Amino acid sequence: MRALAFALPLALLGAPVAAQQPAQPALGARTQSPEVLFQGMSNETPEQEMARMIAAAAPYPLGTIENPVRVGGPEGERAYLARLTCEGGAPLRVGTRSDAGQGAFGTVASAYAVACGGTTRRIVFDMYHAEHVENRAPAGFAIRP
């Protein structure tokens, strides 16, 4: 009996909070119309979307987060770095790989610290472009064919 005397006031205190929560829609119920849902989708093909993103990145220096070097996977990063030299043709020193955040193409980018002489720069890569082989070098570097 004593337990009931304590439980009833506690239950009454919690009742107003439960009554204030909005009702959840029934499972499977439509929350948006198809028209509203499709408004956010693009009419571009994947190829058109990629061409648009490449054009938007082009004004920025190659190898930056705004215009990462496009390669195919970690092996593409290593192959690109193996072809990269300092501007005068001297070999460069490649540091460790690190996360660079979200790149210009909407994917996670990575970066390497690359040193030529006494200067170290960060080169950013987007490794989700298996079909692309980059033949340009960031400013201050050269690339072997």
Helices and strands as residue ranges (DSSP letters): H 2-20, H 34-39, H 46-57, E 69-70, H 73-83, E 84-86, E 93-102, E 108-116, E 119-126, E 141-143
